[in-house]
Amino acid sequence: MSQPEKTVIIGSGPAGFAAAIYAARANLQPLLFEGTVKPEMIPLGQLAFTTEVENYPGFPFGNIRAFIESAVDSDRHWNLPPVPKGHEKDGRPHYAVQGVELMELMKQQAINFGTRIVGDDIVDVDFSGPVHKVIPGDGAPVEAKTVIIATGARANWLGLPSEEKYKNRGVSACAVCDGAIPIYRRKPLAVIGGGDTAIEEAAYLANLEGADTIYLVHRRDSLRASKAMQDRAFNHPKIKLVWNSVVDEVLGDEKQVTGVRLKSTVDGSTSDLPVAGMFVAIGHTPNTSFLKGKLEMNEAGYLKWTKPFRTNTSVEGVFAAGDVADDYYRQAITSAGTGCMAALDAERFMAH
């Protein structure tokens, strides 16, 4: 009978690959399940849907593609996105690293240290015994001494065809990630939602240098955010509330967003609001449905860290990294940081 794996990692975003890099260097011989195309396990994680990433440390604007093509195995170059136009310098492309590029670099780094990667989903787990079991969608159960959950969380969207059409071309679910890129600078923008997250997004955009009007569009006539957050929205000179309205359609010129068509929740009438971008802030859904009843979660379904400043879950030897347990920061850099922590926690658990 084969021996249990030392470490199994479920998920392949910044948290999963950071955990893989540290686990591999610690001789834990990690086996990583990167998923397929299901919403809960997307290869390369949510950054696969992101264009330029301007705020990841160590990747300033530059001739990024030359480095990426030299670092990433040539048999995966097919997955690299087109080089952005309009950023040439000295005849060479000059831009910030794109989401897929950054993730392919992390994947390559994990491979270089010996991580084994399986393109399959984990559909169930059994954490009832001293040795943990993860059940892939295709294949036999895999036993492991430690497991790192890094399946992330996915943004909730409005579900409009036009929204899907203009994702990464004026439609985003993260103002901190995308708000400062050139297509949004000094232009009116719309934030959709009425909770704390929506106001945080609107305030972030409104505080950028040279920000134009930020329209906060909400389906009701009152916000559901906390009183303190409501005060921020009401008192900010660049935030304008648009009440009793929902987005009926995202408008564009085939290249990028030019506005949103709003529908009144009172009388059904429609009106067009000219904006250069729409930021959807109606919450996130953690990718934990296959873990219900197996690990302790909060009311929103995020995994609970059970020890301060550690990535331990409610089961010994099972750790959580990234957005699957973080409903507050939700950034690539913080996900990578907790991925490192989870690997170190797994290493120390094995040592003891």
C-alpha positions in Angstrom: 0.0 0.0 0.0 1.3 3.4 -0.9 2.3 5.9 1.8 0.2 9.0 2.4 1.3 12.2 0.7 3.1 14.5 3.1 1.2 17.6 1.8 -1.8 17.9 -0.6 -2.7 21.4 -1.7 -6.1 22.1 -3.1 -6.2 25.2 -5.3 -3.9 27.0 -7.7 -4.1 30.8 -7.1 -1.4 32.9 -5.4 -2.1 31.1 -2.0 -1.9 27.6 -3.5 1.3 28.2 -5.5 3.0 30.1 -2.7 2.2 27.2 -0.4 3.6 24.8 -3.0 6.9 26.7 -3.3 7.5 26.8 0.4 6.3 23.2 1.0 8.5 21.9 -1.9 11.6 23.7 -0.5 10.8 22.1 2.9 10.9 18.7 1.3 7.2 18.1 1.8 6.9 16.9 -1.8 3.6 18.7 -2.4 0.9 17.3 -4.6 -1.3 20.2 -5.9 -4.8 19.9 -7.4 -5.3 22.9 -9.6 -8.8 22.2 -10.7 -10.4 22.3 -14.2 -12.9 24.9 -15.3 -15.5 24.7 -12.5 -16.3 27.9 -10.5 -14.8 26.4 -7.3 -11.5 25.4 -8.7 -10.2 27.5 -11.6 -6.7 26.8 -12.8 -4.5 29.8 -11.8 -7.2 31.2 -9.6 -9.1 34.5 -9.9 -6.0 36.3 -11.3 -6.6 34.4 -14.5 -9.5 36.9 -15.1 -7.3 39.9 -14.4 -5.4 42.0 -16.9 -2.5 44.2 -15.7 -1.6 43.8 -12.0 0.1 47.1 -11.1 0.3 46.6 -7.3 2.1 43.2 -6.9 5.5 44.0 -5.4 8.5 43.2 -7.6 6.7 43.7 -10.9 6.9 47.3 -12.0 6.2 48.4 -15.6 8.9 47.0 -17.9 9.7 44.5 -20.7 7.8 41.8 -18.8 7.1 39.5 -21.7 10.7 38.8 -22.5 11.3 37.7 -18.9 8.2 35.6 -18.8 9.0 33.8 -22.0 12.4 33.0 -20.8 11.2 31.7 -17.4 8.0 29.8 -18.3 8.3 26.4 -20.1 7.7 26.9 -23.8 4.9 24.2 -23.8 2.8 26.6 -21.7 3.4 29.8 -23.8 0.1 29.1 -25.5 -1.7 30.2 -22.3 0.0 33.6 -22.2 -2.4 36.5 -23.0 -1.7 39.0 -25.8 0.8 41.7 -25.1 -1.0 44.9 -24.2 -0.8 47.6 -26.9 0.2 51.2 -26.5 2.9 50.7 -23.9 6.0 50.4 -26.2 9.3 51.8 -25.0 12.4 51.7 -27.1 10.5 49.5 -29.5 9.6 46.9 -26.9 6.4 46.2 -24.9 6.4 48.1 -21.6 3.6 47.2 -19.2 2.7 45.8 -15.8 2.5 42.0 -15.4 -0.8 40.5 -16.4 -2.7 38.2 -14.1 -2.2 35.0 -16.2 1.5 35.9 -16.6 2.0 36.3 -12.9 0.3 33.0 -12.1 2.3 31.2 -14.8 5.4 32.5 -13.2 4.3 31.2 -9.8 3.3 27.9 -11.3 6.7 27.6 -12.9 8.5 28.4 -9.7 6.5 25.7 -7.9 7.3 23.2 -10.7 11.0 24.1 -10.5 11.1 23.0 -6.9 9.4 19.7 -7.6 5.7 20.3 -7.0 3.5 17.7 -8.7 0.4 19.3 -10.3 -2.8 17.4 -11.2 -5.5 19.1 -13.4 -8.5 17.8 -11.4 -11.1 19.1 -9.0 -11.4 17.9 -5.4 -15.1 17.1 -4.9 -15.1 15.7 -1.4 -12.8 15.1 1.6 -12.7 12.8 4.6 -11.0 14.4 7.6 -12.4 11.9 10.2 -9.3 9.8 10.7 -5.7 10.4 11.6 -4.8 10.3 7.9 -6.8 12.7 5.7 -8.4 11.8 2.4 -9.2 14.0 -0.6 -11.4 12.7 -3.3 -10.7 13.9 -6.9 -13.4 14.2 -9.5 -11.6 11.6 -11.6 -9.5 9.0 -9.9 -8.9 7.2 -6.6 -8.9 9.0 -3.2 -5.6 10.4 -2.1 -4.4 10.1 1.5 -2.3 12.9 3.0 -0.7 13.7 6.4 -1.4 17.4 5.9 -3.8 19.3 3.6 -3.7 23.0 2.6 -7.1 24.4 1.4 -6.5 27.3 -1.1 -9.6 27.3 -3.2 -10.3 31.0 -2.8 -13.5 32.9 -3.3 -15.3 34.1 -6.3 -16.9 37.5 -6.9 -20.7 37.7 -7.1 -21.8 39.2 -10.4 -25.1 40.6 -11.7 -25.4 37.9 -14.3 -25.9 40.1 -17.4 -24.6 39.1 -20.8 -23.2 42.6 -21.3 -21.5 42.4 -18.0 -19.7 39.2 -19.1 -18.8 40.8 -22.5 -17.0 43.8 -20.9 -15.2 42.0 -18.0 -11.6 43.4 -17.9 -12.7 46.1 -20.4 -14.5 48.3 -17.9 -16.2 45.8 -15.7 -14.4 44.7 -12.5 -15.1 43.3 -9.1 -12.1 44.9 -7.4 -11.5 48.6 -7.2 -8.2 48.1 -5.3 -6.9 45.8 -8.0 -8.1 47.7 -11.1 -9.2 51.2 -10.1 -5.9 53.0 -10.9 -5.4 51.5 -14.4 -5.4 54.1 -17.3 -8.9 53.4 -18.7 -10.5 54.5 -15.4 -8.3 57.5 -14.5 -10.0 60.9 -14.2 -13.3 59.5 -15.5 -16.7 59.0 -13.9 -17.2 55.4 -12.6 -20.1 53.4 -11.1 -20.0 51.1 -8.1 -22.9 48.7 -7.7 -24.0 47.7 -4.2 -25.1 49.1 -0.9 -23.0 47.4 1.8 -19.7 48.1 3.5 -17.7 46.7 0.6 -19.5 48.9 -2.0 -18.8 52.0 0.0 -15.1 51.0 0.6 -14.8 50.5 -3.2 -16.4 53.8 -3.9 -14.3 55.7 -1.4 -11.1 54.1 -2.7 -11.9 55.2 -6.2 -13.0 58.7 -5.1 -9.7 59.2 -3.3 -7.5 58.4 -6.2 -5.6 61.4 -7.6 -7.8 63.4 -10.0 -10.8 61.2 -9.4 -14.0 62.1 -11.2 -17.6 61.5 -9.9 -18.1 58.0 -8.4 -21.8 56.9 -8.7 -22.9 54.5 -6.0 -25.9 52.6 -7.5 -28.2 50.8 -5.0 -31.5 49.0 -5.6 -33.1 50.5 -2.5 -33.7 53.9 -1.0 -31.3 53.3 1.9 -27.9 51.7 2.4 -27.5 48.5 4.3 -23.9 49.4 5.3 -22.8 50.3 8.8 -23.6 53.8 10.0 -19.9 54.8 9.9 -19.6 53.6 6.3 -22.8 55.4 5.3 -21.4 58.6 6.7 -18.3 58.2 4.5 -20.5 57.9 1.4 -22.8 60.8 2.3 -20.0 63.1 3.2 -17.6 62.5 0.4 -17.8 65.3 -2.3 -17.1 62.9 -5.2 -19.5 60.1 -4.3 -23.0 60.5 -5.6 -25.8 58.1 -4.5 -28.1 56.7 -7.2 -31.1 55.3 -5.4 -33.7 52.7 -6.3 -31.8 51.5 -9.4 -30.4 48.3 -10.8 -28.2 47.8 -13.8 -30.2 46.7 -16.8 -27.4 46.6 -19.3 -23.7 47.5 -19.6 -23.1 49.8 -22.5 -19.9 49.9 -24.6 -18.3 50.6 -27.9 -17.2 47.0 -28.4 -13.8 47.9 -27.0 -14.6 49.1 -23.5 -17.5 50.4 -21.3 -19.0 53.7 -22.1 -21.9 53.7 -19.6 -24.6 51.6 -17.8 -28.3 51.5 -18.4 -30.2 51.8 -15.1 -33.7 50.5 -14.4 -35.8 52.0 -11.7 -37.0 49.6 -9.0 -39.9 52.0 -8.4 -41.5 52.5 -11.8 -39.4 50.4 -14.2 -38.2 53.3 -16.3 -34.7 53.3 -17.7 -31.9 55.9 -18.1 -28.3 55.8 -19.3 -25.5 56.8 -17.0 -22.2 57.7 -18.9 -19.3 56.0 -17.0 -15.9 54.5 -18.1 -16.2 51.6 -15.7 -18.5 49.5 -13.5 -17.3 48.0 -10.3 -19.6 45.3 -8.9 -19.5 45.1 -5.1 -22.3 42.8 -4.1 -20.1 40.3 -2.2 -18.1 37.2 -2.7 -18.8 33.5 -2.3 -16.0 31.3 -0.8 -15.3 28.1 -2.7 -16.1 25.8 0.3 -19.2 23.9 -0.7 -17.3 20.6 -0.8 -16.1 21.2 2.8 -19.5 21.8 4.5 -19.7 19.7 7.6 -16.0 18.9 7.4 -14.4 22.1 8.6 -15.6 25.0 10.8 -16.8 28.0 8.8 -18.3 31.4 9.6 -21.9 32.3 8.6 -20.8 33.3 5.1 -19.0 30.1 4.4 -15.4 31.2 4.9 -13.1 28.8 6.7 -12.2 29.8 10.2 -8.6 30.1 11.4 -8.7 28.6 14.9 -5.4 30.0 16.2 -4.2 33.7 16.2 -1.6 34.4 13.5 -1.8 30.7 12.3 -3.5 29.1 9.3 -4.9 26.1 11.4 -8.5 25.1 10.7 -10.8 23.1 13.1 -9.1 19.8 12.0 -5.6 19.0 13.0 -3.2 18.9 10.0 -5.6 20.9 7.8 -4.7 24.5 7.0 -6.4 27.2 5.0 -4.7 29.9 2.9 -5.9 32.9 0.9 -9.4 34.2 0.2 -11.0 30.9 1.3 -10.4 32.1 4.8 -10.0 35.9 4.2 -13.2 37.9 3.7 -11.5 41.2 4.4 -8.3 41.9 2.3 -8.8 39.6 -0.7 -5.6 40.6 -2.4 -3.1 38.5 -4.3 -0.2 39.6 -2.1 -2.1 38.7 1.2 -3.1 35.4 -0.4 0.5 34.5 -1.3 1.5 35.5 2.3 -0.9 33.1 3.9 0.1 30.4 1.4 3.6 30.7 2.8 2.3 30.6 6.3 0.2 27.5 5.6 3.2 25.7 4.2 5.3 26.6 7.2 2.5 25.5 9.6 2.2 22.2 7.8 6.0 21.7 8.0 6.0 22.4 11.7 3.0 20.2 12.3 4.9 17.3 10.5 8.0 18.0 12.6 6.1 17.7 15.9 
